[in-house]
Amino acid sequence: MNNGAVQKVYGQKPKVRNKLSMKRLFYSEKWAPYFFVSPFVLAFLIFFLYPTASTINMSFHEVLGLNSSKFIGLDNYRRMFNEHFINALQTNTIYTILSLLILIPIPVIFAVLLNSKLVKGKTLFKSVIFIPALTSVIVAGVSFRLMFGEADTALINSFIAKLGISPQNWILNYGTGMMLMVILNTWRVAGINMIYYLAGLQSIPEELYESAEMDGANVFRKFYWITLPLLKPIIIYTLTIGIFEGYRMFGESYVFWNEGMPGDIGLTIVRLIYQQAFQRNDMGMGSAIGITLLLIVLTVNLVQLKLFGLFNKE
């Protein structure tokens, strides 16, 4: 830069010089990346890290008021391990396992069929299967509760009555209550998983299937040796999300048992947190349950990722 250019730049007013400095800063290879990631870092610090740290700290205290608490050590964790927590953990575990047994194979089958040339009207079928995902869990749950009502005139009871089966009180039995929650979750989530798998299938090169056909592979062999291995990353993703969603489930329980849960039917860990923290104003106990839930989900997901070989070096 010659002397005239230097004089021209530095002879400008302070506001102009500041704008030029900021422009150089934003275009700098050293500092520009930090400006781009700063909103995400701030959001992580404010909305995740700080609440998590506060919850951990609160779990060791007895909260007496808005600005008053007393340190009690591990007392909240000792009180947490009672019959209600064990029942809630059992319900979440069974619910998660049943949901995964349905929400992984069934959407894969739907995606394979919609990706093949056998099915006509693919757009219609995609819409019909995916539209429930846009429905609120509360709205869908109310509809399901009306269909599976205990009255003889409820939709499902009137249907099974024609088959000679006596009407059922669906939400007052642990097995049927669990079935209702799993059916509701499957109806809402199957379409989302199907879209994931369908996107994965469409990224598989057609040449692989053609080569397998030349070697004499049938439909089932192509599915087992080509489709499933190449869908493994998406299956692991849906499995991880399914475990997380299964243990944090709240809405499916609340819509069926919004007033009371006799015998802890439908009681989940998040529902137990809600009871302790907001209905009984025991924020310390609720925080302890929340941190325990975080550790459970983290442990289960790390174990399943290890079992699927994600951490193994290839």
Protein Blocks (a to p, Z undefined) as FASTA:
>chain_A
ZZklmmmmmmpcfklmmmmmmmmmmmpmklmmmmmmmmmmmmmmmmmmmmmmmmmmmmmp
ccfbfkbccdehjmmmmmmmcfklmmmmmmmmmmmmmmmmmmmmmmmmmmmmmmmmkbgh
klmmmmmmmmmmmpcfklmmmmmmmmmpcbfkbmklmmmmmnopacddfklcfklmmmmm
mmmmmmmmmmmmmmmmmmmmmmpcfklmmmmmmnopafklmmmmmmmmmmmmmmmmmmmm
mmmmmmmgfklmmmmmmmbcghhioiafklmmmmmmmmnopaklmmmmmmmmmmmmmmmm
mmmmmmnommpcZZ
